[in-house]
Amino acid sequence: MKKTWTGWGPTADQPQQHYLVEPRYLGGGGDLRFVAEYLRASGWKDISRTGGPIVFDSPDRSVRVGFDPTAMPGGWTVSGQPIGQQPAWHATFTTAVPIEIVAGLTDTLTKPRSAHAPNVWAPLEQNGWETSRVEEDHQDPEQDLVHFVAVAPDRNAWLQYHQDGPSQAHWWAGARTEHGRAWDAVFTSTTPLHLVQEFSAALSDPTPVLRPRGNVPATKWIRTTSVSVRPSELGAWQQARITAARAATWARNSWSAARPRQRTPSSTHTTAGTKARR
């Protein structure tokens, strides 16, 4: 007699067929929880509505990350508020951008900014992408436009810095299959360069992405490797990612709480003046 499934348990944890897909930029959208659960574990506020778009605000409310498949075009939207010398910025990803590549930017939003000067092109060149500079000449030298482009080894994905006109520029990434354009990602020119760099690193990363059976894109331009994965293994991998985010958040918050407050020059001056008058 054939047993029926009764719920999660030892008998339910049977290996399931998945596929390692490469190149990753043609791997399809993936599981939204890869980004959402990481943001939640990093202390971001989930203000999503039941049945509605996914929306997260950073702890200081300076950045908002959202996913809305019903918008035109549907996908991810990341917006940053102006802070100090940093102007407002905006980035969008259509639905088929692999979630691991989106996470290249969203994960970085949860971490302290590196002191090193960012280089968007470095990860691409390290992973074998071809970079070039393209100039468009105009009669007016001040109207000359310059584009920087990086193209994947198979020519099916790219990242470029595109200048539409004087003081008008943006970053644009995309990928294609034999069926046409697969996805687009666009960043305003004001997007912090360290975020674009981490996106380019995730974009060009040669590591395959894991997709369950039935979620592999229908294209001949990918390579797949069949693997058997238990649900418990998938859960453990995701939990490890969440645990790492929580640990990093706890460490940052603990350091901030333990850091001694510095007395401002004005308060020091006031205290000295008070003592002098006594």
C-alpha positions as CSV (number, residue, x, y, z in Angstrom):
1,M,0.0,0.0,0.0
2,K,1.4,3.4,-1.0
3,K,1.9,5.8,1.9
4,T,0.6,9.3,1.7
5,W,2.5,12.4,2.6
6,T,1.6,13.5,6.2
7,G,3.8,16.5,6.7
8,W,7.3,17.5,7.4
9,G,9.3,14.8,9.2
10,P,11.9,12.2,8.7
11,T,9.9,10.4,5.9
12,A,9.2,13.7,4.1
13,D,12.9,14.7,3.9
14,Q,13.5,12.9,0.7
15,P,16.0,14.1,-1.9
16,Q,14.5,16.3,-4.6
17,Q,15.9,17.1,-8.0
18,H,17.6,20.5,-8.4
19,Y,19.9,21.9,-11.0
20,L,23.1,23.9,-10.8
21,V,22.7,26.5,-13.6
22,E,25.5,28.4,-15.3
23,P,26.2,31.1,-16.3
24,R,24.3,32.5,-13.3
25,Y,23.1,35.6,-15.1
26,L,20.8,33.3,-17.1
27,G,19.5,31.4,-14.1
28,G,16.1,33.0,-13.7
29,G,14.7,35.0,-10.8
30,G,15.0,32.5,-8.0
31,D,13.5,32.5,-4.4
32,L,12.6,36.0,-3.2
33,R,13.3,34.9,0.4
34,F,17.0,34.9,-0.4
35,V,16.9,38.7,-0.2
36,A,13.8,39.3,2.1
37,E,14.9,37.0,4.9
38,Y,18.4,38.4,4.9
39,L,17.1,42.0,5.2
40,R,14.8,40.9,8.1
41,A,17.7,39.2,9.9
42,S,19.8,42.3,9.4
43,G,17.3,44.5,11.4
44,W,15.4,46.0,8.4
45,K,11.8,46.7,9.1
46,D,9.3,44.6,7.0
47,I,6.4,46.9,6.1
48,S,5.0,44.6,3.5
49,R,1.2,44.1,3.4
50,T,-0.4,40.7,3.2
51,G,-0.8,39.8,-0.5
52,G,0.9,43.0,-1.6
53,P,4.4,44.0,-2.6
54,I,7.5,43.2,-0.5
55,V,8.8,46.3,1.2
56,F,11.7,46.8,3.6
57,D,13.1,49.9,5.2
58,S,16.6,50.2,6.5
59,P,16.9,50.8,10.3
60,D,17.6,54.5,9.7
61,R,14.9,54.7,7.0
62,S,17.4,56.1,4.5
63,V,16.9,53.2,2.0
64,R,13.8,51.3,0.9
65,V,13.9,47.9,-0.9
66,G,10.7,46.7,-2.6
67,F,9.6,43.9,-4.9
68,D,6.3,44.3,-6.9
69,P,5.6,41.9,-9.8
70,T,2.5,43.8,-10.8
71,A,4.2,47.1,-11.5
72,M,5.3,48.1,-15.0
73,P,7.9,46.9,-15.3
74,G,7.6,44.5,-12.4
75,G,10.6,43.6,-10.2
76,W,12.8,45.1,-7.5
77,T,13.2,48.8,-6.7
78,V,15.9,50.1,-4.4
79,S,15.8,53.8,-3.4
80,G,18.2,55.8,-1.2
81,Q,17.4,59.2,0.4
82,P,19.8,62.1,0.2
83,I,22.2,62.1,3.2
84,G,24.9,64.7,3.5
85,Q,27.0,64.8,0.4
86,Q,25.2,61.7,-1.0
87,P,22.4,62.7,-3.3
88,A,19.3,60.5,-3.8
89,W,19.7,57.4,-5.9
90,H,17.6,54.7,-7.5
91,A,18.1,51.2,-8.8
92,T,15.6,48.8,-10.5
93,F,15.8,45.1,-11.4
94,T,13.3,43.3,-13.6
95,T,11.8,40.1,-12.3
96,A,14.2,37.7,-14.1
97,V,17.4,39.2,-12.6
98,P,18.7,36.2,-10.6
99,I,18.1,36.8,-6.9
100,E,21.7,36.1,-6.1
101,I,22.7,39.0,-8.2
102,V,20.1,41.3,-6.7
103,A,21.5,40.3,-3.3
104,G,25.0,41.5,-4.4
105,L,23.6,45.0,-3.9
106,T,21.0,44.5,-1.1
107,D,23.3,42.5,1.1
108,T,25.9,45.3,0.8
109,L,23.3,47.8,2.1
110,T,23.3,46.0,5.4
111,K,27.1,46.2,5.9
112,P,29.5,49.0,6.9
113,R,31.1,50.7,3.9
114,S,34.6,49.7,3.0
115,A,37.4,52.3,3.4
116,H,38.8,51.2,0.0
117,A,37.9,53.2,-3.1
118,P,35.4,51.2,-5.2
119,N,36.2,50.0,-8.6
120,V,33.1,48.7,-10.5
121,W,35.2,47.2,-13.4
122,A,37.7,45.2,-11.2
123,P,35.5,42.2,-10.4
124,L,34.4,41.9,-14.1
125,E,38.0,41.9,-15.4
126,Q,39.0,39.4,-12.7
127,N,36.2,37.1,-13.9
128,G,37.3,37.3,-17.5
129,W,34.8,39.9,-18.8
130,E,36.0,42.2,-21.6
131,T,36.0,45.9,-20.8
132,S,36.2,48.7,-23.3
133,R,35.7,52.4,-23.8
134,V,33.5,53.7,-26.5
135,E,33.4,57.4,-27.6
136,E,30.7,59.2,-29.6
137,D,32.0,62.3,-31.4
138,H,29.8,65.3,-32.0
139,Q,30.4,68.6,-33.8
140,D,30.5,70.3,-30.4
141,P,33.4,68.8,-28.4
142,E,31.4,69.5,-25.2
143,Q,28.7,67.2,-26.5
144,D,31.1,64.2,-26.9
145,L,29.8,61.2,-25.0
146,V,31.8,58.4,-23.4
147,H,30.5,54.9,-22.6
148,F,32.3,52.2,-20.7
149,V,31.2,48.7,-21.4
150,A,32.0,45.2,-19.9
151,V,30.8,42.1,-21.7
152,A,30.6,38.5,-20.5
153,P,32.9,35.9,-22.2
154,D,29.8,34.4,-24.0
155,R,28.6,37.9,-25.0
156,N,25.2,37.3,-23.4
157,A,25.4,39.7,-20.4
158,W,26.9,43.2,-20.0
159,L,27.3,46.2,-17.7
160,Q,27.8,49.6,-19.1
161,Y,28.1,53.2,-17.9
162,H,26.0,55.1,-20.4
163,Q,26.0,58.8,-20.9
164,D,22.9,60.2,-22.6
165,G,24.1,63.7,-22.6
166,P,25.9,66.3,-20.6
167,S,25.2,65.7,-16.9
168,Q,23.0,62.8,-17.9
169,A,24.3,59.3,-17.2
170,H,23.3,55.9,-15.7
171,W,24.5,52.4,-15.2
172,W,22.8,49.7,-17.2
173,A,23.2,45.9,-17.0
174,G,21.3,43.2,-18.9
175,A,21.3,39.7,-20.2
176,R,19.9,37.9,-23.2
177,T,19.0,34.4,-24.5
178,E,18.1,33.1,-28.0
179,H,14.6,34.4,-27.2
180,G,15.6,38.0,-26.7
181,R,16.3,40.2,-23.7
182,A,16.1,38.2,-20.5
183,W,16.4,41.1,-17.9
184,D,17.5,44.6,-17.2
185,A,19.0,46.4,-14.2
186,V,19.4,50.2,-14.2
187,F,21.1,52.5,-11.7
188,T,21.1,56.2,-11.5
189,S,24.5,57.9,-11.8
190,T,24.3,58.9,-8.2
191,T,24.1,55.3,-7.0
192,P,27.0,54.8,-4.5
193,L,29.8,53.1,-6.5
194,H,30.5,50.5,-3.8
195,L,27.0,49.2,-4.4
196,V,27.5,49.0,-8.1
197,Q,30.8,47.2,-7.5
198,E,29.2,44.5,-5.4
199,F,26.5,44.1,-8.0
200,S,29.1,43.7,-10.7
201,A,30.9,41.1,-8.5
202,A,27.7,39.1,-8.1
203,L,26.9,39.5,-11.8
204,S,30.2,38.1,-13.0
205,D,30.7,35.5,-10.2
206,P,31.3,32.1,-12.0
207,T,29.6,30.1,-9.2
208,P,26.4,28.4,-10.5
209,V,23.0,29.1,-9.0
210,L,20.7,26.4,-7.6
211,R,17.2,26.0,-9.1
212,P,14.5,23.4,-8.4
213,R,13.1,21.3,-11.1
214,G,10.5,23.3,-13.0
215,N,12.3,26.6,-12.4
216,V,15.1,26.3,-14.9
217,P,14.9,28.8,-17.7
218,A,14.0,27.5,-21.1
219,T,17.1,28.4,-23.0
220,K,19.9,26.4,-24.8
221,W,22.4,29.0,-23.6
222,I,22.8,27.6,-20.1
223,R,24.6,24.5,-18.7
224,T,22.9,22.5,-16.1
225,T,24.1,19.8,-13.6
226,S,21.5,17.7,-11.9
227,V,21.8,17.3,-8.2
228,S,19.7,15.7,-5.4
229,V,19.0,18.0,-2.4
230,R,17.1,17.2,0.7
231,P,14.6,19.9,2.0
232,S,16.6,19.9,5.3
233,E,19.8,20.7,3.4
234,L,18.1,23.7,1.7
235,G,16.8,24.8,5.0
236,A,20.2,24.6,6.7
237,W,21.8,26.6,3.9
238,Q,19.3,29.3,4.2
239,Q,19.5,29.3,8.0
240,A,23.2,29.6,7.9
241,R,22.8,32.8,5.7
242,I,20.2,34.2,8.2
243,T,22.4,33.4,11.2
244,A,25.4,35.1,9.6
245,A,23.2,38.3,9.0
246,R,22.0,38.2,12.6
247,A,25.5,37.8,14.0
248,A,26.9,40.6,12.0
249,T,24.0,42.9,13.0
250,W,24.4,42.0,16.7
251,A,28.2,42.7,16.5
252,R,27.6,46.1,14.9
253,N,25.0,47.1,17.4
254,S,27.1,45.9,20.3
255,W,30.1,47.9,19.1
256,S,28.0,51.0,18.7
257,A,26.5,50.7,22.2
258,A,29.9,50.1,23.8
259,R,31.7,52.9,21.9
260,P,32.4,55.8,24.4
261,R,30.7,59.1,23.6
262,Q,33.1,61.9,22.7
263,R,32.6,65.2,24.4
264,T,32.0,68.0,21.9
265,P,34.2,71.1,21.9
266,S,31.2,73.2,22.8
267,S,30.4,71.2,25.9
268,T,34.1,71.2,26.9
269,H,34.2,74.9,26.5
270,T,31.1,75.5,28.5
271,T,32.3,73.3,31.3
272,A,35.7,75.1,31.5
273,G,33.9,78.4,31.5
274,T,31.7,77.4,34.3
275,K,34.7,76.3,36.4
276,A,36.5,79.5,35.7
277,R,33.6,81.6,37.0
278,R,33.4,79.7,40.2
